[in-house]
């Protein structure tokens, strides 16, 4: 999908986290029943298919439901129409109970990207809970709170925050 990186596959201290996919623009990891997706660019169809496949596998492992922490660069473009349609159709049938989208970046670019994603969210109208954030900690805490109310076996918010921060430091 993406070209090979000179960098190594990210490593995290929490042994409950596994890296499931890594290329020069994306990283997919599992942390308990949460799929963490990091993207420096808008996802292509092959990458979206990988995200959906990994989410399906995570759902088979955690039958009570899953969550997604999507962390993207404010420099990334919004997904194109084909990808948005895929998201509407494929992810509606997934095990996902909630998604926290975190747009890294401050200032106009970060605010603009969060606004665009908010509009796309209204157009998609997902059946699962979805919110957009500008901070990894706040997005992770919201996600864990939602998952904790809907499923069992969710790991503590602090472990998700630390894992996400470790990945961000290595991917971005």
Secondary structure by P-SEA (a helix, b strand, c coil): cccccccccccccccccccccccccbbbbbcccbbbbbbcccccaaaaaaaaaaaaaaaaacccccccbbbbbcccccccaaaaaaaacccccccccbbbbbbccccaaaaaaaaaaaaaaaaaccccbbbbbccaaaaaaaaaaaaaacccccccaaaaaaaaaaaaaccc
